[in-house]
Amino acid sequence: MSPKPYRFSPNCAVPLSEGMVEGRIRRYCPSCGFIRYENPLPVVVAIAFNEGHFLLIKRGIPPMKGFWGCPSGFIESGESAEDACLRELEEEAGVTGEIQRLVRVMRREDAEVYGDMLVVSYLVKITGGVPEAGNEVEEVRYDRPDELPDYLSTLLQDIVTEINPHS
C-alpha cells in the first residue's frame, strides 16, 4: 500500500497530470513544473548477536505479523541510519548494542503496508540489557545459527561464521 498520490501541485494547486518525465511515468504539474518523485522509505535492520546467537523478535504488527525476524524500523528525520538501528534494537528488544559493520543495502517491496523501501542492515554486537519485547513485538529470543527459521537462515548464512567462528 503506497502513500496516496498527490492530486494537485503543492506550489500552485493545479491538478497534476501523468506522463513521461525523466524517463519514467510520473505525476507532474503542467503549469509550474512540479514533479512528484516517489522515493523509497528508509529502513534499518539490526542483525544483533551475543555469544554466537542471533537475537530475534516475533513481529506483533504488520507487515509480517507473527514472523520471526531481526529488530528493524524506519529512520526518522534528522537521525543517522546507525542511530536508528541502535534505537530500534532498544525499542523492540530492550537491549543496547554496538555496530560492528554495514552488512548490506537493498531494495525491498512491501506489498502489505509500506510499499518501496531502502533497507540498510548492520551487524550489531549486543552490549547490555535483558531482552524484553517492546510495544510492537510479541516475543524476543536468541537462536543459534542452526535454529534459525529457513527464511532467515538463508539471509544470514554469510554472517554465521563471523558471529560464531567455531561453527
N, C-alpha and C positions, 0 to 999 in steps of 0.2 A: 504494500500500500504506500504509494508515493505521496508526498505532500500535495495539497490542492494546487493546481496550476494557477498562475497569475491570469486574470482575465483582462485587466486594464494596466496601462503603463503607470508605475508609481510616480513618474515625473509629470505627465500631462493628462492622465485619466482617459486617454483614447483607448478604445478596445484593441487588444493585441491581435495580430494576425499570426498565422503559422506558415512557415516556408523555409526554404533552404537558406541558411545563414552560416557562413564559415564552414561549409562542407557538411552540415548536419541540419536535420529538421529541428527548428527552434521556434519559440514564440517570440515575437518582436513587435515593436511599435513603428508603424509606417510614418508616423508624424515626427516623433522626437528621436527615433533611432535606438530606444531602449531595447536590450536583448536580455531575455530571461535564460540565464545559464542554469542548467540542472547539475548540481555538484553532489558528490557522494558525502555521506555523513562520516566524520572521522571517529573511529572506534579503536580502543586499545584492548589487548588481551594480556593478562598476567599468567605466563606459564610458570607457576610457582612450585618450588620444590624444597624439601627438607629431608636430609639423611637418606637420599636415594628414592624418595617417594614424591609423587605429584600431588599437589593439593587440588581437589576438585570440588565444585559446587553443583548442587542439583537446582536447576533454574526453577524459580517459583512463579515467574511471569512469562508471557510470550515476548519474543519468539522462543520457540523450542522449550516451552514449559515442560518440566518433568525430565528433561535430559540432563545428563552429567556433562560438565564442561569446565573450562578454566574461568576464573573471575574476569569479567570484561565489562565495558561500558563506554559511554561517549566521552570524548574530550570536550571539556567546556571552554567557552570563550575565555581567552586570557590565560589558559592553562597549557603547559607543555604536555606532550604525549607521555613523557616519563612520569611527571607528577600525576597525571590522570591514571596511569597504570597503577601506581602505588596507592592512590586514593581508592580506586575500585577494589583493589585487593583487601584493603582495610574495611571498606564499607560492606563488601559482600561476604568476606570470610573472617573478619576480626583479627587479622594478623598484619604485621608490618614486614617489609622486605627491602632488599637492595637489588637494584637492577644489575644483572651480570652482562647482558648484551642484547642487542636487537636480533631477533630471530628471523622475522620476515615482515614484508609489507605486501598485502594482496588486496584485490578487489573481491567483494562478496556481495551477491544479490540476495536480499532477504525479502522473499515474496510475501511473507506472513504479515510484517508490520512496517519495516523501515525503508525498504527499497534498496538503492545502491549505497554500499558502504566501502570505505577505505579502512582496512583493518591492519593495525600496527601491533605486532606481537613481540613481547620482551620475555626473556628468561629472567626469573626473579628468585633469588635465594631468600627464604623466609628467615627473618632475624629476631622476631619476637611475637608475643601474643599467643593466645589459645584459640584455635579455630572455633568460630561460632557463626551460625547462619545470620546474615543480615536480612533486612526487610524484604528484599526481592528474591531470597534464596530459601529453599526448603531444608536442605541439609548441606553439611560440609564434611569431607572425609579425605584421608590420604590413601592413595593407591600405589602399590608397587607397579613398575612398568608392565609386568606380566598380568596385572589385574585390570588394566585399563579396558574400557569398552572398545570394541573393534574400531569404531569410527574415530576415536581419539588415539588409539594405538598407531594407526597409520599416520596421522598428523604429527605425532610426537616421536616417532621412531628415530629420527635423526638426532634427537636430544637425549635419548636414554643413556647412552654411554657417557655423555657429558655430566649428567647428574649422579650417575652410578657407575664409575669407571671399572668396577669389579664384576659387572654383569656380562 
